[in-house]
């Protein structure tokens, strides 16, 4: 029996606090999409252990938002039990309206100037050796939130200098100089997800531009080759295998180090439907092909998510680079 958790069903934020304001206003009038029965290979552990509860308490006491909750990640039970959490900065409301995403959409509020120190304090309390910081898209800000990303990185470094930092950023589309601000803060891993193949962008990720995202990742390496770069996609959205393989080549042309591939899971009937469930054997094949194409690391499985096992994966990335270059 497959179990996928909807942790926001009883959350007032799902409706923006009122029955009249849906969590996804742009999706409210879309026709319902069918939801396919999940196969047996998609299983997750329900949250609720004492360690999970401790992580939950620290997150709430510090007034933080996690993508684990907002995106309804199926791995939250496993990750929070290990005190792994992906913090989502700059609020819980996104200015984009991607067809796959369960994060609330609308006009965000002002940035919290104390958020960087609150994030840093939570990282210290959790004793994290590796932390992942992501954000909503903030197209309303002149720099897309780049300076805020940098402040969060600096705050974590000040309180937890031994903690390695991975960031999962928006595309900073039409935000001149924003990327340079973030890279100058020197995160250990710079992740930006392509999410899907280019033929699906108009229906799945309409606010983004595929080749802009490729160039963003390439530019990170040009500015600071020491920073690991990473990207991820979902499959099961109607893409063809040859499109996934071409996407791998595009990422390798940008010198991206790490690729993650996971199964798309439909949050609600108003979201993009799952076209099919990719089999575990197909994921094994994607993993093998990605490594053969030259990625330092690849992770492909039905429940792979870009931040899943991030700390362990960072150690593998370092080891793979050392084996390849000798330093």
C-alpha positions as CSV (number, residue, x, y, z in Angstrom):
1,X,0.0,0.0,0.0
2,X,1.5,3.4,-1.0
3,X,1.3,6.3,1.4
4,X,1.9,9.9,0.3
5,X,1.3,12.6,2.9
6,X,-0.6,15.8,2.4
7,X,0.6,17.7,5.4
8,X,-1.3,20.9,4.5
9,X,-4.8,19.5,4.3
10,X,-5.6,20.9,7.8
11,X,-3.3,23.9,7.5
12,X,-5.1,27.3,7.3
13,X,-2.3,28.5,5.0
14,X,-3.7,26.1,2.4
15,X,-6.5,28.6,1.8
16,X,-4.5,31.6,2.7
17,X,-6.3,31.9,6.0
18,X,-9.9,32.1,4.6
19,X,-12.2,30.0,2.7
20,X,-12.3,32.7,0.0
21,X,-8.6,32.8,-0.8
22,X,-7.4,29.5,-2.2
23,X,-3.8,28.5,-1.8
24,X,-3.3,28.5,-5.5
25,X,-5.7,31.2,-6.9
26,X,-4.4,30.7,-10.4
27,X,-5.4,27.0,-10.3
28,X,-8.8,27.4,-8.6
29,X,-10.9,27.4,-11.8
30,X,-8.9,24.8,-13.6
31,X,-10.8,21.5,-14.3
32,X,-10.0,18.7,-12.0
33,X,-7.3,16.4,-13.2
34,X,-7.3,12.6,-12.7
35,X,-5.0,11.2,-10.0
36,X,-3.4,7.9,-10.9
37,X,-3.2,5.2,-8.3
38,X,0.3,5.1,-6.9
39,X,2.4,2.0,-7.5
40,X,3.7,-0.2,-4.6
41,X,7.2,1.1,-5.0
42,X,6.2,4.6,-3.8
43,X,6.2,4.2,0.0
44,X,7.1,6.7,2.7
45,X,7.4,6.5,6.5
46,X,4.7,8.6,8.3
47,X,6.3,11.3,10.5
48,X,5.9,11.3,14.3
49,X,9.0,10.1,15.9
50,X,10.5,12.0,18.9
51,X,13.4,13.3,16.7
52,X,10.9,14.5,14.1
53,X,9.0,16.3,16.9
54,X,12.2,18.0,18.1
55,X,13.0,19.2,14.6
56,X,9.4,20.4,14.2
57,X,9.6,22.3,17.5
58,X,12.8,24.1,16.6
59,X,11.5,25.1,13.2
60,X,8.3,26.5,14.7
61,X,10.0,28.2,17.7
62,X,12.2,30.1,15.3
63,X,9.2,31.1,13.1
64,X,10.8,29.4,10.0
65,X,9.3,28.0,6.8
66,X,10.5,24.7,5.4
67,X,10.0,23.5,1.8
68,X,9.6,20.1,3.4
69,X,6.1,21.2,4.6
70,X,5.2,23.8,2.0
71,X,5.9,21.5,-1.0
72,X,4.4,18.4,0.8
73,X,7.7,16.5,0.4
74,X,7.1,12.7,0.9
75,X,10.5,12.3,2.6
76,X,9.7,14.7,5.6
77,X,9.4,11.8,8.1
78,X,12.8,10.3,7.2
79,X,14.6,13.7,6.9
80,X,13.2,15.3,10.1
81,X,13.9,12.2,12.1
82,X,17.6,12.8,11.1
83,X,17.2,16.5,11.9
84,X,17.6,17.4,8.2
85,X,15.4,20.2,7.0
86,X,15.4,22.5,4.0
87,X,14.7,26.0,5.1
88,X,12.7,28.2,2.7
89,X,13.5,31.9,3.0
90,X,11.7,35.1,2.0
91,X,8.3,33.9,3.0
92,X,5.8,31.2,2.0
93,X,4.3,32.9,-1.0
94,X,5.7,32.6,-4.5
95,X,5.3,35.0,-7.4
96,X,5.4,32.2,-9.9
97,X,2.6,29.8,-10.7
98,X,4.2,26.5,-11.8
99,X,1.7,23.8,-12.6
100,X,3.5,21.1,-10.5
101,X,4.2,23.1,-7.3
102,X,2.3,23.1,-4.0
103,X,3.9,26.2,-2.6
104,X,1.3,29.0,-2.1
105,X,1.2,31.6,-4.9
106,X,0.3,35.3,-4.8
107,X,2.0,38.6,-3.8
108,X,4.5,38.1,-1.0
109,X,5.0,40.3,2.0
110,X,8.1,42.3,2.9
111,X,11.3,40.5,3.7
112,X,12.0,39.7,7.4
113,X,15.3,41.5,8.3
114,X,15.7,39.1,11.2
115,X,15.3,35.9,9.1
116,X,19.0,35.4,8.5
117,X,19.8,35.3,12.2
118,X,16.8,33.1,12.9
119,X,17.9,30.6,10.3
120,X,21.5,30.6,11.7
121,X,20.2,30.0,15.2
122,X,18.1,27.1,14.1
123,X,21.1,25.6,12.2
124,X,23.2,25.9,15.4
125,X,20.4,24.4,17.6
126,X,20.0,21.4,15.3
127,X,23.7,20.9,15.1
128,X,23.6,20.6,11.3
129,X,26.8,19.6,9.5
130,X,25.1,20.5,6.2
131,X,22.2,22.8,5.6
132,X,20.0,23.4,2.5
133,X,18.5,26.9,2.0
134,X,15.9,27.5,-0.7
135,X,13.4,30.2,-1.4
136,X,10.2,31.1,-3.2
137,X,10.5,33.1,-6.4
138,X,10.6,36.8,-5.5
139,X,10.1,38.5,-8.9
140,X,8.7,41.5,-7.0
141,X,12.2,42.3,-5.6
142,X,14.8,44.3,-7.6
143,X,17.4,41.6,-7.1
144,X,15.1,38.6,-6.8
145,X,16.2,38.2,-3.2
146,X,19.9,37.7,-4.0
147,X,21.2,39.9,-1.2
148,X,18.9,38.1,1.3
149,X,20.4,34.8,0.2
150,X,23.9,36.2,0.8
151,X,22.9,37.5,4.3
152,X,21.6,34.1,5.3
153,X,24.8,32.4,4.1
154,X,26.9,34.9,6.1
155,X,24.8,34.5,9.2
156,X,25.2,30.7,9.2
157,X,28.9,31.0,8.6
158,X,29.2,33.3,11.7
159,X,27.4,30.9,14.1
160,X,28.3,27.6,12.5
161,X,31.6,28.0,10.6
162,X,32.0,24.2,10.1
163,X,28.5,23.8,8.6
164,X,28.5,23.3,4.8
165,X,25.9,25.3,3.0
166,X,23.8,24.2,-0.1
167,X,21.5,26.7,-1.7
168,X,18.6,26.0,-4.1
169,X,17.9,29.2,-5.8
170,X,15.3,30.7,-8.2
171,X,16.5,31.6,-11.7
172,X,16.9,35.4,-11.0
173,X,15.3,36.0,-14.4
174,X,15.9,39.6,-15.6
175,X,17.7,40.4,-12.3
176,X,21.0,41.9,-13.5
177,X,23.9,41.2,-11.2
178,X,21.9,39.1,-8.7
179,X,23.7,35.8,-9.4
180,X,27.0,37.4,-8.8
181,X,25.9,38.6,-5.3
182,X,24.9,35.0,-4.3
183,X,28.1,33.4,-5.7
184,X,30.2,36.0,-3.9
185,X,28.8,34.7,-0.6
186,X,30.5,31.4,-1.5
187,X,28.0,28.6,-0.8
188,X,29.5,25.1,-1.0
189,X,26.8,23.9,-3.4
190,X,24.8,26.0,-5.8
191,X,21.6,24.1,-6.9
192,X,19.1,25.4,-9.4
193,X,16.5,22.9,-10.7
194,X,15.5,22.7,-14.3
195,X,12.4,20.7,-13.1
196,X,11.5,19.3,-16.5
197,X,12.6,19.0,-20.2
198,X,12.3,22.1,-22.4
199,X,9.2,20.9,-24.4
200,X,7.2,20.9,-21.1
201,X,8.1,24.4,-19.9
202,X,5.1,26.2,-21.3
203,X,2.7,23.9,-19.4
204,X,4.8,22.9,-16.4
205,X,7.1,25.9,-15.7
206,X,5.7,28.8,-17.8
207,X,7.4,31.6,-15.9
208,X,10.9,30.2,-16.5
209,X,13.2,29.9,-19.5
210,X,15.1,26.6,-20.0
211,X,18.3,28.0,-21.5
212,X,18.4,30.9,-19.1
213,X,18.5,28.3,-16.3
214,X,21.3,26.3,-18.1
215,X,23.3,29.6,-18.5
216,X,22.8,30.4,-14.8
217,X,24.4,27.2,-13.7
218,X,27.2,27.6,-16.3
219,X,27.9,31.2,-15.0
220,X,28.3,29.9,-11.4
221,X,31.2,27.7,-12.6
222,X,32.7,30.6,-14.6
223,X,32.7,32.9,-11.5
224,X,33.9,30.3,-9.0
225,X,34.9,26.8,-10.2
226,X,35.3,25.6,-6.7
227,X,31.6,25.7,-6.0
228,X,29.7,22.5,-6.7
229,X,26.7,22.9,-9.1
230,X,23.6,20.8,-9.0
231,X,20.3,20.5,-10.8
232,X,17.2,18.3,-10.6
233,X,14.2,17.3,-12.7
234,X,11.0,15.4,-12.2
235,X,9.8,12.7,-14.5
236,X,6.3,11.4,-15.2
237,X,5.1,14.7,-16.7
238,X,4.9,13.4,-20.3
239,X,8.6,13.8,-21.3
240,X,10.3,11.3,-23.6
241,X,13.5,9.4,-22.6
242,X,15.5,11.0,-25.4
243,X,14.6,14.4,-24.0
244,X,15.9,13.5,-20.6
245,X,19.2,12.3,-22.1
246,X,19.5,15.6,-24.1
247,X,18.9,17.5,-20.9
248,X,21.8,15.6,-19.3
249,X,24.0,16.7,-22.2
250,X,22.9,20.3,-21.8
251,X,23.8,20.2,-18.1
252,X,27.1,18.6,-18.7
253,X,27.9,21.4,-21.3
254,X,27.4,23.8,-18.4
255,X,29.8,21.7,-16.3
256,X,27.1,20.8,-13.7
257,X,28.4,18.3,-11.2
258,X,25.3,16.6,-9.8
259,X,21.9,15.6,-11.2
260,X,18.9,14.4,-9.3
261,X,15.9,12.8,-10.9
262,X,12.7,11.9,-9.1
263,X,9.1,10.9,-9.8
264,X,6.6,13.8,-10.0
265,X,3.7,13.4,-7.5
266,X,0.6,15.4,-8.1
267,X,-0.3,17.6,-5.0
268,X,-4.0,18.1,-5.9
269,X,-6.5,17.6,-8.7
270,X,-5.8,21.2,-9.8
271,X,-2.2,20.5,-10.5
272,X,-0.5,19.0,-13.6
273,X,-1.5,15.4,-13.8
274,X,1.0,12.5,-13.5
275,X,1.2,11.1,-17.0
276,X,2.8,7.9,-15.8
277,X,4.8,6.4,-13.0
278,X,8.4,5.7,-14.1
279,X,9.6,2.3,-13.0
280,X,12.5,1.7,-10.7
281,X,14.4,0.0,-13.5
282,X,14.1,3.1,-15.6
283,X,15.5,5.2,-12.7
284,X,18.5,2.9,-12.4
285,X,19.1,3.3,-16.1
286,X,19.0,7.2,-15.8
287,X,21.4,7.0,-12.9
288,X,23.9,4.9,-14.9
289,X,23.6,7.1,-18.1
290,X,24.1,10.3,-16.0
291,X,27.3,8.9,-14.5
292,X,28.5,7.7,-17.9
293,X,28.0,11.2,-19.3
294,X,30.4,12.6,-16.7
295,X,28.4,13.9,-13.7
296,X,30.4,13.6,-10.5
297,X,27.3,12.3,-8.8
298,X,23.7,11.3,-9.9
299,X,20.7,10.3,-7.8
300,X,17.7,8.8,-9.6
301,X,14.8,7.0,-7.8
302,X,11.1,7.4,-7.5
303,X,11.4,9.4,-4.2
304,X,14.6,11.3,-5.0
305,X,14.2,15.0,-4.2
306,X,16.9,17.7,-4.7
307,X,17.5,18.0,-1.0
308,X,17.1,14.4,0.0
309,X,20.3,13.0,1.6
310,X,22.0,16.3,0.8
311,X,24.6,16.0,3.5
312,X,25.7,12.5,2.6
313,X,25.7,13.5,-1.1
314,X,27.9,16.5,-0.4
315,X,30.5,14.1,1.1
316,X,30.3,11.9,-2.0
317,X,30.7,15.0,-4.2
318,X,33.9,15.9,-2.5
319,X,35.2,12.4,-2.7
320,X,34.4,12.2,-6.4
321,X,36.1,15.4,-7.2
322,X,39.2,14.4,-5.2
323,X,39.3,11.1,-7.0
324,X,39.0,12.8,-10.4
325,X,41.4,15.8,-9.8
326,X,43.6,14.6,-7.0
327,X,42.6,17.6,-4.8
